[in-house]
Amino acid sequence: MGSILAVDIGNTNLTFGLFRGERVAKRSRLATAPLPSGEALRAALKPYKNADRIIFASVVPKLDARFRRAAKSFAARPLQLTPRSKLGIRLRVETPHSVGADRIANALAAHRKSKGAAIVIDFGTATTFDCVARNGDYLGGAILPGPQVASQALALKAAKLPEVPIRPTRRVIGKNTVECLQSGIYYGYLGMIDRVLDETVSELGKKNKPKIIVTGGLGRLFLKAMKRRALYLPDLTLAGIRMAADIIC
């Protein structure tokens, strides 16, 4: 079967996952900002030099060509997952070419995992909701600024407010500035997630009965407090990128 290196080039990190079959045998990360040099990319790829194939999905266009050049040293021809990739998934949205490659990977993996309709909530730089029909078609979704982005924005725009780590607090009524910020961001986002999810399930209708899948770095933090039951799959995006390698080939 061989090994496949799947790379998710996101706005915060490049995430590397080496798959042997369906199992992630090795993983690592490299910060996206500032944009890594070709030398930094080659160094990040070096531990995976024995991978049989490389496939990447990117939402940072400025890095695409640079990554492709760096990857040539380790694979015959790195594949790229894009909205134009022939995956057997219809992108049933107004502008299919604008759908993020990571969201397409999420849709592909979610449909395979759920064997039917699904809603993926991905906690990344942005918090995205992606809807998949029973037949695997991508139906669209919603995009929110991620919780960490909200914290950074407050710190940038309000002189007396620091950037804080995102975590649940033992009470909603904060007793100091940091606690107030953490409470507001955590419980505020929890409320947004529950509301957007309720409306999404309602719009999909009873026929779809979607499974709800949570992924992304902060996903585990919100999972247990969400009103609806969901499955946490931290490697969902990488798994979707890996699946795409077999289809594109």
N, C-alpha and C positions, 0 to 999 in steps of 0.2 A: 504493500500500500504506500510506503514511503512517508516522509515527514513533510509537513507544510508549515511554513512560517506565515502567520497572519499578523498584519500590522494595521492598527487603527490610528490614523493620524488625526487627532482631535485638536481643539483650540487650546487645551491646557497641556496635554501630554501626547506623546507617541507611545502606544501600548503594544508591546511585542508578545506574541504567544506562539510557541512552537507546539504543534499538534502531532501526536502519533496516534492515528485513528481519530477518535473523538475526544481523546484525553489531552489536556494541556500539560506537556512535560516540563516546560520551562517558560518563564515570563519575566519581563522587565519593562522599565519605563524610561523615557527621556523627555524632559520638559520641552514644550513647543516654543515658549517665549523666553528669551529672544530666539529667533529662528536658528536652529542648529546648523552649523556649517557642514559641508560635505565630509570633512574629516571626522566630525562628531557623529555623523550618521554612520559612517563606515565602522567607527569604533563600537557603536551601539549594535551594529549588525554582526560584528565579528564572532560573538558567542554562538551565532546561528549559522555559521558558514557551511555547515554540513547539511543544511536543510535541502530537500530535493526540489521544493518549489517555494516561491514567495508570492504572496498576494497582499495588496494593501488597499485600504479605503481611506479617503482623505476628505476633510472639510476645510483644509488649508491649502488652496491652490498654489500659493507661492512655494510650497515645499514639494509639490508633485514631481517636477523635473529633477530637482536636486536629489530626492529620495531614489528616483528611478536610476539615476547615474550611480549613486552609491551602492544600490542593490545589484547592479550588473556584475560586480566582482564576485558575488556569492550565488547567483542563480543565472540560468541561461537567459531568461526574459521575465522580469517581474510582471505579474498581472496586476491590473488595477480594476477594482470594482467601482462602477459609475452608474448613473441612472440609465445609461444606454446599454449596459451589459444585458445580454440575453439570458435571463434567469427563469423564464416561464412565469414571471410575476407581472401582471398589469398594474401600472401606476395610475390609479383612477383619480387623478387630481388635475387641476387646470394647467399646470406647468410641470410636467413630469421631469424635465431636465433640471429643475431646481431642487428636487428632493435630495437631501443629504445622503451620501453613500452609507453612513453609519445607520441611518434610519431604514434603508433598504436591507442592510445586513440584519438589523433587529427583526424586521418583518419576516425575512426568510427563515431565520432561526426560530422565531416564535411560532410560526406555522408548523414547522417540523416538530417542535417540542410539544405543542398543544394538540396537533393533528386536527386543527380546526380554527375557529375564530379566536382572535387574541387582541389584547391591548397591552402594549409595552410602555412602561414608564421608565425612562432612562434619566438618571440623575447625573448629569455631566455639567459642563460649563453652562449649558442651558438644560432645563428639565423638559424633556419632550414626551409627548403622548403619541404613540403610533398605533393605528388600527389596521387589523388584518382580517379580511373576510374568510369565511369557511373554506373557500377555494384557493386561498393564498394571496388574493389580490390585495394590494396596498391601497387603503382608502383615505389616507391623510391623517390628520391629528391636530395637536396643539403644541405650542412652544411657549415656555415661560423662562424668564431669566433664572438661572440657577441660584440657590440660596447663598453660595459663596460670592456670586456676582453682586447680589443685593447687599451683602455685608461690605464688599469693596466699594460699591457706589456710595453708600452712606458715609464711609470713612473719607471718600474723596470729596464729597459735596458738603459735609458738615464738619466744621473745624474741630469740634469737641467730641466727635464720635469716633472711636477706634474701630479697626477691623477686628472681628472676633471669630474664633472657631465655631463652627455650627455644631450644636449639641442640644439635647433636650434639657430643660431645667426642671427642678423639683416643684416649682410653682410658676404660675403665669405672671403674678404681680412681682416684678423684679425689685430688688432693694438697692441695686447699684447700677451704674450705666452698663457695664458688661452684661449683667444678668438681664437687664431690660432688653438689650439688643438681642441676646440669645433667645430669650422667651418670645419676643416679637417675631423674629425670623423663623424660629422652629415651628411655633404654633400657627403663625400666619401661613407658612407654606403648607403645613399639614391641612389647614382649612382649604387652601386653594386646591391642593391635590385631590382631596375628597370631593370637592364640588365639581371640578373638571371631570373627574372620573365618573361621578354620578350622571352628569349630563352626557358624557360620551357613551356610557352603557345604554342610556335612554334612547339616544339617537340611533344606535346600532340596531335596536329593536330586539324583541324576544327570540326571533329566529336564529340569531347569531350566537347568543349565550357565550360571550367571550371568556376565555381564561385570562387572568390578569397576571402579568409578569413584570417584576421590578428588576432593574439592573443599574449599573453605575456606582460610582464611589460612595455617594451618600444614601444609596438605596436602602441598605440595611438599617440605617438610622431612623428612617421614617416607616419602614415596613410594619413593625409590630403595632404602631399607633394608628395605622390607617383603618378606616371603618370596614372596608371590603377586604376579604382574604385574598392574598396574592402570593405568588411563588417568587423567591429571590434567586436569580441566576446571574452571578457576577460576571461570567465570561460570555454572556449572550452575544454581544457584538462581535467579539473575536470568533465565536463559533459560527456566526452567520457569514463572516468573511471567509472562513475556512470552507464552509459548504459551497460558497460561490466558486471557489477554485475548481472544484470538480465539475460544476455545471459549465463554467466558461471554457474550460479545457475541452 
